[in-house]
Amino acid sequence: MEEEEILTEDIKDKLWVEVVKKGKKIEKDITNKLDDSEIKTILATAEAFGCHPDFIEQIYWDLGVTRYNLWDWIGMLLTDRYKGYGETKQELKNAERFVRIMSELYAQYSIPEMISILRQIDFKIPAFRQKLYKREKIKVFVPRRYIEDWERRLKSRIEEELF
C-alpha cells in the first residue's frame, strides 16, 4: 500500500494560510468558546490516534486552560507544536495525522460541524482521511440545538464585552 502523505512542508504552509485567514474572520475574541464536551472530543481524538500523552496534556492546557482560539492553536500545530514531547516515530506519525485532520476540518467546516464530524467519523480509517484530504464533502448530522447553543455562546460573549 502507498504511504499516506500526511504533512509535507507545502501542505503545512497551505493549511496554515487557510486556517489563519478563516480564523481571523470567524473567531474574533481573545479566547475560544469551546465547552468542556468539545474540548474532550478533541482530546479523545488525539488519544484515539495514539498521540504522546504529554502532547495530549498540552492540548488540554492550550484549549482548556489558556483557551487559545482554535485557529491560533491549529496554526501553532502547523508550525510543529506537536513535536518534541519525547514521542516515538509512530507517535509522531499519529500526531501528524491528528494535526492534518484538525487543520483540514477547521479549513473546510464550521466549528459545530467540525466537532460533530470528530464525534461521528472514525478518521483512523484511511478512506475517511483520504476523503477529507481530497476535500470531498463529509455529511454528518449536526443537531439544530447544538448550532443554536454555539450561536448563543458567541452572542453572549459579544454582549459581555460590550457591557
C-alpha positions as CSV (number, residue, x, y, z in Angstrom):
1,M,0.0,0.0,0.0
2,E,1.2,3.5,-0.8
3,E,2.5,5.6,2.1
4,E,0.0,8.3,3.1
5,E,1.2,11.8,2.5
6,I,0.4,13.5,5.9
7,L,2.1,16.8,6.5
8,T,4.7,17.9,4.0
9,E,6.0,21.5,4.3
10,D,3.9,22.5,1.3
11,I,0.7,21.1,2.9
12,K,1.6,22.8,6.2
13,D,2.1,26.1,4.6
14,K,-1.1,25.9,2.5
15,L,-3.2,24.8,5.5
16,W,-1.6,27.5,7.8
17,V,-2.7,30.2,5.4
18,E,-6.2,28.8,5.1
19,V,-6.7,28.3,8.8
20,V,-5.3,31.7,9.9
21,K,-7.3,33.6,7.2
22,K,-10.6,31.8,8.2
23,G,-9.9,32.0,11.9
24,K,-9.3,35.8,11.9
25,K,-12.7,36.2,10.3
26,I,-14.8,33.8,12.5
27,E,-13.0,33.8,15.9
28,K,-12.8,37.5,16.9
29,D,-12.5,37.1,20.7
30,I,-9.2,36.6,22.5
31,T,-10.2,33.1,23.8
32,N,-12.0,30.1,22.3
33,K,-15.7,29.4,23.1
34,L,-15.4,25.6,23.3
35,D,-17.3,24.0,26.1
36,D,-15.9,21.0,28.1
37,S,-17.5,18.4,25.9
38,E,-16.0,19.9,22.8
39,I,-12.5,20.0,24.3
40,K,-13.0,16.4,25.5
41,T,-13.9,15.5,21.9
42,I,-10.6,17.0,20.6
43,L,-8.6,15.3,23.4
44,A,-10.3,12.0,22.7
45,T,-9.5,12.3,19.1
46,A,-5.8,12.8,19.8
47,E,-5.9,9.9,22.3
48,A,-7.6,7.6,19.8
49,F,-4.9,8.4,17.2
50,G,-2.2,7.4,19.7
51,C,-0.6,10.8,20.3
52,H,2.0,11.1,23.0
53,P,0.4,11.7,26.5
54,D,2.4,14.8,27.0
55,F,1.2,16.2,23.7
56,I,-2.4,15.5,24.8
57,E,-1.8,17.2,28.1
58,Q,-0.5,20.2,26.1
59,I,-3.7,20.2,24.0
60,Y,-5.7,20.4,27.2
61,W,-3.6,23.3,28.5
62,D,-3.8,25.2,25.2
63,L,-7.6,24.8,24.7
64,G,-8.9,24.3,28.2
65,V,-6.7,26.4,30.4
66,T,-5.2,29.2,28.3
67,R,-8.1,28.9,25.9
68,Y,-6.3,29.7,22.6
69,N,-8.6,30.3,19.7
70,L,-8.8,27.2,17.5
71,W,-7.2,29.0,14.5
72,D,-4.3,30.1,16.6
73,W,-3.8,26.7,18.2
74,I,-4.0,24.9,14.9
75,G,-1.7,27.5,13.4
76,M,0.8,26.6,16.1
77,L,0.4,22.9,15.4
78,L,1.2,23.6,11.8
79,T,4.5,25.2,12.9
80,D,5.5,21.9,14.6
81,R,4.0,22.4,18.1
82,Y,3.1,18.7,18.0
83,K,6.8,17.7,18.1
84,G,9.2,17.4,21.0
85,Y,7.3,15.5,23.6
86,G,9.6,12.5,23.7
87,E,7.4,10.8,21.1
88,T,8.3,7.6,19.2
89,K,8.3,7.6,15.4
90,Q,4.9,6.1,15.5
91,E,3.5,8.7,17.9
92,L,5.0,11.4,15.7
93,K,3.2,9.9,12.7
94,N,0.0,9.7,14.7
95,A,0.3,13.4,15.8
96,E,0.9,14.4,12.2
97,R,-2.3,12.6,11.2
98,F,-4.2,14.3,14.0
99,V,-2.8,17.8,13.1
100,R,-3.7,17.3,9.4
101,I,-7.3,16.2,10.3
102,M,-7.8,19.1,12.7
103,S,-6.4,21.6,10.1
104,E,-8.5,20.2,7.2
105,L,-11.6,20.2,9.3
106,Y,-11.1,23.7,10.5
107,A,-10.4,24.9,7.0
108,Q,-13.4,23.2,5.4
109,Y,-16.2,23.3,8.1
110,S,-17.8,25.4,10.8
111,I,-16.7,24.7,14.4
112,P,-20.0,22.9,15.2
113,E,-19.7,20.8,12.0
114,M,-16.0,20.1,12.9
115,I,-16.9,18.8,16.4
116,S,-19.8,16.8,15.0
117,I,-17.6,15.2,12.4
118,L,-15.0,14.3,15.0
119,R,-17.7,12.6,17.1
120,Q,-19.2,10.7,14.1
121,I,-16.4,9.8,11.8
122,D,-13.5,7.4,12.5
123,F,-10.5,9.0,10.9
124,K,-8.3,6.1,11.8
125,I,-9.9,4.5,8.7
126,P,-7.7,5.7,5.8
127,A,-10.7,6.1,3.4
128,F,-12.2,8.8,5.6
129,R,-8.9,10.6,5.9
130,Q,-8.4,10.5,2.1
131,K,-11.9,11.9,1.6
132,L,-11.1,14.8,3.9
133,Y,-7.7,15.4,2.2
134,K,-9.3,15.4,-1.2
135,R,-11.9,17.9,0.1
136,E,-14.8,15.7,-0.7
137,K,-17.8,16.8,1.4
138,I,-18.4,14.8,4.6
139,K,-22.1,14.7,5.5
140,V,-22.9,14.5,9.2
141,F,-25.9,15.3,11.3
142,V,-25.4,18.5,13.3
143,P,-28.4,18.9,15.7
144,R,-30.1,22.3,15.4
145,R,-29.9,22.7,19.2
146,Y,-26.1,22.4,19.0
147,I,-25.9,25.1,16.4
148,E,-28.2,27.3,18.4
149,D,-26.1,26.7,21.6
150,W,-23.0,27.6,19.7
151,E,-24.6,30.8,18.3
152,R,-25.8,31.7,21.8
153,R,-22.3,31.3,23.2
154,L,-21.0,33.6,20.5
155,K,-23.7,36.2,21.2
156,S,-23.3,36.1,25.0
157,R,-19.5,36.6,24.7
158,I,-20.0,39.6,22.5
159,E,-22.6,41.1,24.9
160,E,-20.2,40.5,27.8
161,E,-17.6,42.5,26.1
162,L,-20.0,45.4,25.2
163,F,-21.1,45.9,28.8
